Amino acid sequence: MTASARFLEQTLASLTSALPRWSSVQELIENRLQPSHHGDMPRWRKALDALPTPDAARLELEDAFRLEAQLNNPAALRQTLMELHPWRKGPFHIGDVHIDTEWRSDWKWQRLSKHLPELAGKRVLDVGSGNGYYGWRLLGAGAASVIGVDPTLLFVMQHAAISHLAGEELSAHNLVLPLSLEDAPVGDEEFGVVMSMGVLYHRRNQQDHLQSLLQHLQPGGLLVLETLVTPDGVDLIPDGRYARMRNVWCVNGVQGLIRTIGSLGCSDVRCVDTTVTTTDEQRSTDWMHFESFEHCLDASDPSRTIEGHPAPRRAIILARKQARAKDGQLAESPETS
């Protein structure tokens, strides 16, 4: 069996074992990963099938994604992984191969992780997961399992490559599915943590997105929201593009966003971090050689975007989902897994 076929088989087996109700999207997942579904899929699958299986590999996830492995031909591995260019989230260290991704996602993880509660035994839903980088770091922090959803097929195939190299045993606990949040079955509140990082400002109806996130979260569970925010607290609705992105519908003020989340049935809503994005954190690299963040800023005034808006800053907001008492009123609920 080829590596690409094995990835699909193992993903579906792990998913239906962990979340039996999600078997309803099995056919959708299979269809989206077929070679005929995307013009680049045959090339991506060929790259996946060409990957070696490292011998005596040891995976470190707590301080970084670092796979200590003896590789017979690091140059060939690098060339194969380059077939999955561009790499956005990371970095990944695989033997002598360093995937220097566009984003220093490890910096964002450092800002977030110090505010996370104990993750032992928690099942996490990562919406807009990209290639699954944060899923690996969540496992390293003690999470029991992570389900990532992202409709971008390249990111799913990048995750398939990293999963193959990392080995089946641990990869079964970090899945990235070719789905949007809207595809995910809604029913039982199955997750102790639900994350949406870098998604909210791309949603035309932000309240619908927040409500959908909460539908998957257990009472007492933790909502993690990371998003663009304005420096003055006033919502910004771009007329056209924002930082060269065409699908930014609203950049929120922090306090207004906190009030909105609280009105949807959450308590202990708080902003734990705001950070201005820099060209050290997001930039072009050998692994993402297209134009990057520096090209989104006004060359004469980097505090503004190329369109004249305030330059991007990002906030991390945490909240607890409240339970409903028998009378239908919101009531505090102890933290659950």
PASEDO-959019 format. One record per residue (C-alpha): z, x, y; residue in one letter; residue number from 1. Coordinates in steps of 0.5 Angstrom, whole numbers, plus 2048, in hexadecimal, padded with zeros to 3 digits. Layout:
% PASEDO-959019
   zz   xx   yy  r    k
    Z    X    Y  A  NUM
...
END
This chain:
% PASEDO-959019
   zz   xx   yy  r    k
  800  800  800  M    1
  7FE  803  807  T    2
  804  804  80C  A    3
  801  7FE  811  S    4
  801  7F9  80B  A    5
  808  7FC  809  R    6
  80A  7FB  810  F    7
  808  7F3  810  L    8
  80B  7F2  809  E    9
  812  7F5  80B  Q   10
  812  7F2  812  T   11
  811  7EB  80F  L   12
  816  7EC  809  A   13
  81B  7EF  80E  S   14
  81A  7E9  813  L   15
  81B  7E4  80E  T   16
  821  7E7  80A  S   17
  825  7E7  811  A   18
  822  7E1  814  L   19
  81F  7DC  80F  P   20
  81D  7D7  814  R   21
  818  7DC  817  W   22
  814  7DC  811  S   23
  811  7D6  815  S   24
  80D  7DC  819  V   25
  80B  7E0  813  Q   26
  804  7DE  813  E   27
  803  7DF  81B  L   28
  806  7E6  81A  I   29
  801  7E7  814  E   30
  7FB  7E5  818  N   31
  7FD  7E9  81F  R   32
  7FD  7EF  81B  L   33
  7F7  7EE  817  Q   34
  7F1  7F3  819  P   35
  7ED  7EE  81C  S   36
  7F2  7EB  821  H   37
  7F1  7F1  826  H   38
  7EB  7F6  827  G   39
  7F0  7FC  826  D   40
  7F4  7FA  820  M   41
  7EF  7FD  81B  P   42
  7F0  804  81F  R   43
  7F8  803  820  W   44
  7F9  801  818  R   45
  7F5  807  816  K   46
  7F9  80B  81A  A   47
  7FF  808  817  L   48
  7FD  809  810  D   49
  7FB  811  812  A   50
  803  812  813  L   51
  807  817  80F  P   52
  80D  815  80C  T   53
  812  81A  80E  P   54
  817  81D  809  D   55
  81E  81E  809  A   56
  81E  81B  810  A   57
  824  819  814  R   58
  824  814  81A  L   59
  829  814  820  E   60
  829  80E  824  L   61
  830  80F  828  E   62
  82E  814  82D  D   63
  826  813  82D  A   64
  821  811  828  F   65
  821  818  824  R   66
  81D  818  81D  L   67
  81F  81F  81A  E   68
  81A  820  815  A   69
  815  826  812  Q   70
  80E  825  814  L   71
  809  828  810  N   72
  804  827  816  N   73
  807  825  81D  P   74
  800  826  820  A   75
  7FD  821  81C  A   76
  803  81C  81D  L   77
  802  81C  824  R   78
  7FB  81B  824  Q   79
  7FC  815  81F  T   80
  801  812  824  L   81
  7FD  813  82A  M   82
  7F8  80E  827  E   83
  7FE  809  829  L   84
  7FD  80B  830  H   85
  800  809  835  P   86
  807  80A  833  W   87
  80C  806  839  R   88
  813  806  836  K   89
  817  80C  833  G   90
  817  812  832  P   91
  817  813  82B  F   92
  818  81A  828  H   93
  815  81B  821  I   94
  816  822  81E  G   95
  812  826  823  D   96
  80E  820  826  V   97
  811  81E  82C  H   98
  80E  817  82F  I   99
  80F  817  836  D  100
  80E  810  838  T  101
  80D  80D  83F  E  102
  814  80A  840  W  103
  81A  80E  83F  R  104
  81D  808  83B  S  105
  823  80D  839  D  106
  825  80D  840  W  107
  825  805  840  K  108
  829  805  83A  W  109
  82E  809  83D  Q  110
  82F  805  843  R  111
  830  7FF  83E  L  112
  833  801  838  S  113
  83A  803  83B  K  114
  83B  7FC  83D  H  115
  839  7F9  836  L  116
  83F  7F6  832  P  117
  840  7F8  82B  E  118
  839  7F7  827  L  119
  83C  7F8  820  A  120
  839  7F2  81C  G  121
  835  7EF  822  K  122
  82E  7EC  821  R  123
  82A  7EE  827  V  124
  823  7EA  82A  L  125
  81F  7EF  82E  D  126
  81A  7EB  832  V  127
  814  7EF  835  G  128
  817  7F5  830  S  129
  811  7F9  831  G  130
  810  7FE  82B  N  131
  818  7FD  829  G  132
  81B  803  82D  Y  133
  821  7FF  82F  Y  134
  822  7FC  828  G  135
  823  803  825  W  136
  828  805  82A  R  137
  82B  7FE  829  L  138
  82C  800  821  L  139
  82F  807  824  G  140
  834  803  828  A  141
  836  7FF  822  G  142
  832  7F9  822  A  143
  831  7F6  81B  A  144
  829  7F4  81C  S  145
  824  7F3  822  V  146
  81E  7EE  822  I  147
  819  7F0  827  G  148
  814  7EC  82A  V  149
  80E  7EE  82E  D  150
  807  7EB  82E  P  151
  804  7F2  82F  T  152
  801  7F4  829  L  153
  800  7FC  82B  L  154
  808  7FC  82B  F  155
  809  7F9  825  V  156
  804  7FE  821  M  157
  808  803  825  Q  158
  80F  800  822  H  159
  80B  800  81B  A  160
  80A  808  81C  A  161
  811  80A  81E  I  162
  814  805  819  S  163
  810  809  813  H  164
  812  80F  815  L  165
  819  80D  816  A  166
  819  80A  80F  G  167
  81A  803  80C  E  168
  821  803  80B  E  169
  823  803  813  L  170
  81C  800  815  S  171
  81E  7F9  811  A  172
  823  7F8  817  H  173
  81F  7F9  81D  N  174
  819  7F5  81D  L  175
  814  7F4  822  V  176
  80F  7ED  821  L  177
  809  7EC  825  P  178
  80C  7E6  828  L  179
  80D  7E3  82F  S  180
  814  7E0  830  L  181
  810  7D9  830  E  182
  80E  7DA  829  D  183
  815  7DC  826  A  184
  818  7D6  822  P  185
  81E  7D2  826  V  186
  823  7CF  822  G  187
  82A  7D2  820  D  188
  82D  7D7  825  E  189
  82C  7DD  821  E  190
  82D  7E3  826  F  191
  834  7E6  828  G  192
  830  7EA  82E  V  193
  829  7E8  831  V  194
  825  7ED  835  M  195
  820  7EC  83A  S  196
  81E  7F2  83E  M  197
  818  7F3  842  G  198
  816  7EC  841  V  199
  819  7E7  846  L  200
  814  7E9  84C  Y  201
  80E  7E7  848  H  202
  810  7E0  846  R  203
  80D  7DB  84B  R  204
  813  7D6  849  N  205
  819  7DB  849  Q  206
  81E  7D5  847  Q  207
  81A  7D3  841  D  208
  81A  7DB  83F  H  209
  822  7DB  840  L  210
  823  7D4  83C  Q  211
  81F  7D7  836  S  212
  823  7DD  836  L  213
  829  7D9  836  L  214
  826  7D5  830  Q  215
  827  7DB  82B  H  216
  82E  7DD  82D  L  217
  834  7DB  82A  Q  218
  83A  7D8  82E  P  219
  83E  7DE  831  G  220
  838  7E2  830  G  221
  835  7E7  835  L  222
  82F  7E7  839  L  223
  82C  7ED  83C  V  224
  827  7EC  841  L  225
  824  7F2  844  E  226
  81F  7F1  84A  T  227
  81C  7F3  851  L  228
  820  7F1  857  V  229
  820  7F1  85E  T  230
  824  7F6  863  P  231
  826  7F0  868  D  232
  827  7EB  863  G  233
  822  7E6  865  V  234
  81D  7E4  85F  D  235
  816  7E7  860  L  236
  810  7E3  85E  I  237
  80A  7E8  85F  P  238
  803  7E5  862  D  239
  7FF  7E9  85D  G  240
  801  7EF  859  R  241
  808  7F3  859  Y  242
  808  7FA  858  A  243
  801  7F9  855  R  244
  803  7F4  850  M  245
  7FF  7EE  851  R  246
  804  7E9  84D  N  247
  80B  7EA  851  V  248
  80D  7E3  853  W  249
  813  7E4  856  C  250
  818  7EA  857  V  251
  81F  7E7  857  N  252
  825  7E8  85C  G  253
  82B  7EA  857  V  254
  830  7E5  85A  Q  255
  82B  7DF  859  G  256
  829  7E1  852  L  257
  831  7E2  850  I  258
  832  7DB  853  R  259
  82B  7D8  84F  T  260
  82E  7DB  849  I  261
  835  7D8  84A  G  262
  832  7D1  84B  S  263
  82F  7D2  844  L  264
  835  7D2  840  G  265
  837  7D9  841  C  266
  83E  7DC  843  S  267
  840  7E3  845  D  268
  839  7E4  848  V  269
  839  7EB  84B  R  270
  834  7F1  84E  C  271
  836  7F7  84B  V  272
  831  7FC  84D  D  273
  82C  7FC  853  T  274
  827  802  853  T  275
  821  804  857  V  276
  81B  806  852  T  277
  819  80D  853  T  278
  813  811  851  T  279
  817  815  84D  D  280
  819  80F  849  E  281
  812  80C  848  Q  282
  80C  811  849  R  283
  805  813  845  S  284
  806  818  840  T  285
  802  81A  83A  D  286
  804  814  836  W  287
  802  80F  83C  M  288
  7FD  813  840  H  289
  7FB  80D  844  F  290
  7FD  80C  84B  E  291
  804  80A  84B  S  292
  80A  809  850  F  293
  808  80E  856  E  294
  802  80A  857  H  295
  806  804  858  C  296
  809  806  85E  L  297
  807  807  865  D  298
  805  80F  866  A  299
  808  80F  86D  S  300
  80E  80B  86C  D  301
  811  80B  864  P  302
  816  806  866  S  303
  810  801  866  R  304
  80B  7FF  861  T  305
  804  800  862  I  306
  803  7F8  864  E  307
  809  7F9  869  G  308
  80F  7F6  865  H  309
  816  7F9  864  P  310
  815  7FF  85F  A  311
  817  7FC  858  P  312
  81F  7FC  856  R  313
  821  7FA  850  R  314
  828  7F6  84E  A  315
  82C  7F5  848  I  316
  82F  7EE  847  I  317
  834  7EC  842  L  318
  836  7E5  840  A  319
  83A  7E1  83B  R  320
  837  7DB  838  K  321
  83C  7D5  838  Q  322
  83E  7D0  832  A  323
  83D  7C9  833  R  324
  844  7C5  832  A  325
  843  7BE  82E  K  326
  843  7BB  834  D  327
  83D  7BF  836  G  328
  840  7C2  83C  Q  329
  83F  7CA  83C  L  330
  845  7CE  839  A  331
  847  7D5  838  E  332
  845  7D8  831  S  333
  848  7DE  82E  P  334
  843  7E4  82D  E  335
  83F  7E3  826  T  336
  83A  7E7  822  S  337
END
